[in-house]
């Protein structure tokens, strides 16, 4: 069976008020997630507008997620 996407991590919380999410990466290193330019959460595709490393996690800004409430709705989701 061939997987269409790599399960890259889990959204654990929000960061700030502009819709950023904190991702606990499942990849070899947190820097690897920053190499991607798009992702899928559930059945919806997103563009990674910004990704940066903070300690062992990633802070990610997704396209279309512009408020803390929208980011909170993604909490606990798997990012592929």
BELCOR-V419163 format. One record per residue. N is the residue number from 1. SS is DSSP state (H for helix, E for strand, C for the rest). D_CENTER is the distance of its C-alpha to the mean C-alpha in whole Angstrom. Layout:
BEGIN
n:N ss:SS d_center:D_CENTER
n:N ss:SS d_center:D_CENTER
END
This chain:
BEGIN
n:1 ss:C d_center:25
n:2 ss:C d_center:22
n:3 ss:C d_center:19
n:4 ss:C d_center:17
n:5 ss:C d_center:14
n:6 ss:C d_center:13
n:7 ss:C d_center:11
n:8 ss:C d_center:8
n:9 ss:E d_center:7
n:10 ss:E d_center:7
n:11 ss:E d_center:6
n:12 ss:E d_center:9
n:13 ss:E d_center:10
n:14 ss:E d_center:10
n:15 ss:E d_center:12
n:16 ss:C d_center:14
n:17 ss:C d_center:16
n:18 ss:C d_center:14
n:19 ss:C d_center:11
n:20 ss:E d_center:9
n:21 ss:E d_center:6
n:22 ss:E d_center:7
n:23 ss:E d_center:5
n:24 ss:E d_center:8
n:25 ss:E d_center:9
n:26 ss:C d_center:11
n:27 ss:C d_center:12
n:28 ss:C d_center:16
n:29 ss:C d_center:14
n:30 ss:H d_center:11
n:31 ss:H d_center:13
n:32 ss:H d_center:12
n:33 ss:H d_center:8
n:34 ss:C d_center:10
n:35 ss:C d_center:12
n:36 ss:C d_center:10
n:37 ss:C d_center:11
n:38 ss:E d_center:9
n:39 ss:E d_center:8
n:40 ss:E d_center:9
n:41 ss:E d_center:8
n:42 ss:C d_center:12
n:43 ss:C d_center:14
n:44 ss:E d_center:12
n:45 ss:E d_center:11
n:46 ss:E d_center:9
n:47 ss:E d_center:10
n:48 ss:E d_center:8
n:49 ss:E d_center:10
n:50 ss:E d_center:10
n:51 ss:E d_center:8
n:52 ss:E d_center:11
n:53 ss:E d_center:12
n:54 ss:E d_center:13
n:55 ss:C d_center:15
n:56 ss:C d_center:14
n:57 ss:E d_center:10
n:58 ss:E d_center:8
n:59 ss:E d_center:7
n:60 ss:E d_center:5
n:61 ss:E d_center:7
n:62 ss:E d_center:7
n:63 ss:C d_center:11
n:64 ss:C d_center:13
n:65 ss:C d_center:11
n:66 ss:C d_center:14
n:67 ss:C d_center:15
n:68 ss:H d_center:14
n:69 ss:H d_center:15
n:70 ss:H d_center:13
n:71 ss:H d_center:10
n:72 ss:H d_center:12
n:73 ss:H d_center:13
n:74 ss:C d_center:9
n:75 ss:C d_center:10
n:76 ss:C d_center:11
n:77 ss:C d_center:9
n:78 ss:E d_center:8
n:79 ss:E d_center:5
n:80 ss:C d_center:8
END
